[in-house]
Amino acid sequence: MRTQNIEVGQTYTAQVPHSLPGSRYPITRNDIDGALKVYALKAMCGHRFAFTVTEIHHDTDTVTGFRERSTPHVDSIELLPEQIAALGLTAGPRYFLVGGSVFDADHKTVGMPYLQTVTMPARWLHPLGEPVPLPVPESELWSEIRAEATGMTADQVTEKAEEFQERMDRLQEREEHTYWSESSIRENEARRDEWARISAVMAIQEMSTYDPENDIESLDRESENRD
């Protein structure tokens, strides 16, 4: 996007390139602050995340804003009264955990939310909710799946649809998505939908095994794409 199309206070999808050219993002020893900013951008390479704009810099075509993150590490956190009692500390004073990690009752680390402020090129921003394109055209994907499904039973086709649903679920459980994971989610969704469609067609047409030549819906779809 361009700065003139961006509004302060609005949230967009930031898509950070897979790599940043050293000529455009140099790291120099004499500019520690600038180097830290470049390191922060490089750490985000290949990632997609929601980004809320707080400042727009028209002269440099950049924007400043924040992204929500979480970490189990904290600089300091105040102990609750029950925690003070459990530790056998004297009641009254305030106590803080300094430079530690937060765990739950099962001794698993707990992610503490925080906001990371970043300045980035405006061109990295996209409208929130803009779909991730498939890595291959749908028509190629459909042809590949129909070829693989040929001769399969209804149960085998249903298992394939469930397999891609499980893959989607695993990818969506990740807290932070990269280009790869977002693209994989999109592709697995398309594959799941096509396997599920074939399963439904087999049930309606009472196919014992899948025959693409009898898949009227698929043949009509191919004809529409050619037109």
C-alpha positions as CSV (number, residue, x, y, z in Angstrom):
1,M,0.0,0.0,0.0
2,R,1.0,3.7,-0.3
3,T,1.0,6.1,2.6
4,Q,-1.9,8.1,1.1
5,N,-4.1,5.0,1.3
6,I,-3.2,4.2,5.0
7,E,-5.0,5.6,8.0
8,V,-3.7,6.1,11.6
9,G,-5.5,3.8,14.0
10,Q,-6.4,1.2,11.4
11,T,-5.1,-2.4,11.4
12,Y,-3.6,-3.9,8.3
13,T,-1.8,-7.2,7.4
14,A,2.0,-6.7,7.3
15,Q,3.8,-9.0,4.9
16,V,7.6,-8.8,5.5
17,P,9.7,-10.0,2.6
18,H,11.7,-13.3,3.0
19,S,15.0,-11.3,3.0
20,L,16.1,-7.7,3.2
21,P,18.9,-6.4,0.9
22,G,21.9,-5.2,2.8
23,S,22.3,-2.2,0.5
24,R,18.8,-0.9,1.5
25,Y,19.0,-2.0,5.1
26,P,22.7,-1.5,6.1
27,I,24.0,-2.3,9.6
28,T,26.7,0.1,10.8
29,R,28.6,0.0,14.1
30,N,28.4,3.8,14.4
31,D,24.6,3.8,14.4
32,I,23.5,1.4,17.2
33,D,19.9,2.6,17.2
34,G,19.6,2.1,13.4
35,A,21.3,-1.3,13.6
36,L,18.8,-2.4,16.3
37,K,15.9,-1.4,14.1
38,V,17.3,-3.3,11.1
39,Y,17.9,-6.4,13.3
40,A,14.2,-6.1,14.4
41,L,13.0,-6.1,10.8
42,K,15.3,-9.0,9.8
43,A,13.9,-11.0,12.7
44,M,10.4,-10.6,11.1
45,C,11.4,-11.7,7.6
46,G,8.9,-14.1,6.0
47,H,6.2,-13.3,8.6
48,R,2.6,-12.1,8.3
49,F,0.9,-10.4,11.2
50,A,-1.7,-7.8,12.1
51,F,-0.2,-4.3,12.4
52,T,-1.9,-1.2,13.8
53,V,-0.6,2.1,12.4
54,T,0.1,4.9,14.8
55,E,2.2,7.3,12.6
56,I,2.5,7.8,8.9
57,H,5.8,9.2,7.4
58,H,5.0,10.5,3.9
59,D,8.5,11.8,3.3
60,T,10.0,8.3,3.6
61,D,6.9,6.2,2.6
62,T,7.1,4.4,6.0
63,V,4.7,3.8,8.8
64,T,5.2,3.3,12.5
65,G,2.8,1.1,14.5
66,F,2.7,-1.9,16.8
67,R,2.1,-5.7,16.6
68,E,0.8,-7.8,19.5
69,R,3.2,-10.5,20.7
70,S,3.6,-12.7,23.8
71,T,6.6,-13.9,25.8
72,P,7.0,-16.1,28.9
73,H,9.8,-13.8,30.0
74,V,9.0,-10.7,32.1
75,D,11.2,-7.9,33.4
76,S,9.0,-7.6,36.5
77,I,5.6,-8.7,37.7
78,E,3.9,-8.0,41.1
79,L,3.1,-11.1,43.2
80,L,-0.5,-11.6,44.3
81,P,-1.4,-11.9,48.0
82,E,-1.9,-15.6,47.8
83,Q,1.5,-16.0,46.1
84,I,3.2,-14.0,48.9
85,A,1.5,-16.2,51.5
86,A,2.6,-19.4,49.7
87,L,6.2,-18.2,49.7
88,G,6.1,-17.5,53.4
89,L,6.9,-13.8,52.9
90,T,5.8,-11.1,55.4
91,A,2.4,-9.6,54.5
92,G,2.3,-5.9,53.8
93,P,5.2,-5.0,51.5
94,R,4.8,-5.3,47.7
95,Y,6.9,-8.0,46.1
96,F,8.0,-8.4,42.5
97,L,9.4,-11.2,40.4
98,V,12.2,-9.6,38.5
99,G,13.7,-11.0,35.3
100,G,12.0,-14.4,35.3
101,S,9.5,-16.6,33.5
102,V,5.8,-17.1,34.2
103,F,4.4,-20.7,34.6
104,D,0.9,-22.0,35.1
105,A,-0.2,-24.7,37.6
106,D,1.0,-27.4,35.2
107,H,4.5,-25.8,35.1
108,K,4.0,-24.7,31.5
109,T,5.2,-21.3,30.4
110,V,2.5,-18.6,30.1
111,G,2.7,-16.1,27.3
112,M,2.5,-12.6,28.6
113,P,1.2,-10.1,26.0
114,Y,3.1,-7.0,25.0
115,L,3.2,-4.6,22.1
116,Q,6.2,-4.3,19.8
117,T,6.7,-1.0,18.1
118,V,8.0,-1.1,14.5
119,T,8.7,1.3,11.7
120,M,8.4,-0.4,8.2
121,P,7.9,0.5,4.6
122,A,4.2,1.3,3.8
123,R,4.4,-1.2,0.8
124,W,4.6,-4.1,3.2
125,L,1.0,-3.4,4.4
126,H,-2.1,-5.0,2.8
127,P,-5.8,-4.7,3.6
128,L,-6.7,-6.8,6.7
129,G,-8.3,-10.1,5.6
130,E,-6.8,-10.1,2.1
131,P,-6.7,-13.8,1.1
132,V,-3.4,-15.5,0.6
133,P,-3.1,-16.7,-3.0
134,L,-2.8,-20.4,-3.7
135,P,0.8,-21.5,-4.7
136,V,-0.7,-23.2,-7.8
137,P,-3.8,-22.4,-9.9
138,E,-7.0,-24.1,-8.6
139,S,-7.5,-25.9,-12.0
140,E,-4.1,-27.6,-11.6
141,L,-4.8,-28.6,-8.1
142,W,-8.2,-30.0,-9.0
143,S,-6.7,-32.0,-11.8
144,E,-4.0,-33.4,-9.5
145,I,-6.6,-34.5,-6.9
146,R,-9.0,-36.1,-9.4
147,A,-6.1,-38.1,-10.9
148,E,-5.1,-39.3,-7.4
149,A,-8.8,-40.1,-6.4
150,T,-9.4,-42.2,-9.5
151,G,-10.3,-45.7,-8.4
152,M,-10.5,-44.8,-4.7
153,T,-13.4,-46.0,-2.6
154,A,-15.7,-43.5,-0.8
155,D,-14.0,-44.3,2.6
156,Q,-10.6,-43.6,1.1
157,V,-11.7,-40.3,-0.3
158,T,-13.3,-39.3,3.0
159,E,-10.0,-40.1,4.8
160,K,-8.1,-37.8,2.4
161,A,-10.5,-34.9,3.2
162,E,-10.0,-35.5,7.0
163,E,-6.3,-35.7,6.5
164,F,-6.1,-32.2,5.0
165,Q,-8.5,-30.9,7.7
166,E,-6.1,-32.2,10.4
167,R,-3.1,-30.5,8.6
168,M,-5.1,-27.2,8.5
169,D,-5.8,-27.5,12.2
170,R,-2.2,-28.1,13.1
171,L,-1.0,-25.1,11.1
172,Q,-3.7,-22.8,12.5
173,E,-2.7,-23.7,16.1
174,R,0.6,-21.9,15.5
175,E,0.7,-18.5,17.3
176,E,2.6,-16.8,14.6
177,H,2.2,-17.4,10.9
178,T,4.8,-17.1,8.1
179,Y,4.2,-16.9,4.4
180,W,4.8,-20.6,4.2
181,S,2.3,-21.5,6.9
182,E,-0.4,-19.1,5.5
183,S,0.1,-20.4,2.0
184,S,0.0,-24.0,3.3
185,I,-3.2,-23.3,5.2
186,R,-4.8,-21.9,2.0
187,E,-3.6,-24.9,-0.1
188,N,-4.7,-27.5,2.5
189,E,-8.1,-25.8,2.7
190,A,-8.5,-26.0,-1.1
191,R,-7.4,-29.6,-1.1
192,R,-9.8,-30.5,1.7
193,D,-12.7,-28.8,-0.1
194,E,-12.0,-30.7,-3.3
195,W,-11.7,-34.1,-1.6
196,A,-14.9,-33.3,0.3
197,R,-16.6,-32.4,-3.0
198,I,-15.6,-35.7,-4.6
199,S,-16.8,-37.6,-1.5
200,A,-20.2,-35.8,-1.8
201,V,-20.4,-36.5,-5.6
202,M,-19.7,-40.2,-5.0
203,A,-22.5,-40.4,-2.4
204,I,-25.0,-38.7,-4.7
205,Q,-24.1,-40.7,-7.8
206,E,-23.6,-43.9,-5.8
207,M,-20.1,-44.6,-7.1
208,S,-18.3,-47.6,-5.6
209,T,-15.0,-46.1,-6.8
210,Y,-14.3,-42.6,-8.1
211,D,-14.4,-42.1,-11.9
212,P,-13.6,-38.5,-13.0
213,E,-15.5,-39.2,-16.3
214,N,-18.7,-39.5,-14.3
215,D,-18.0,-36.4,-12.2
216,I,-20.5,-34.1,-14.0
217,E,-19.8,-31.2,-11.7
218,S,-16.1,-31.3,-12.3
219,L,-16.6,-31.6,-16.1
220,D,-18.9,-28.5,-16.1
221,R,-16.3,-26.6,-14.0
222,E,-13.6,-27.4,-16.5
223,S,-15.8,-26.3,-19.4
224,E,-16.5,-22.9,-17.6
225,N,-12.8,-22.4,-17.1
226,R,-12.0,-23.0,-20.8
227,D,-14.7,-20.5,-21.7
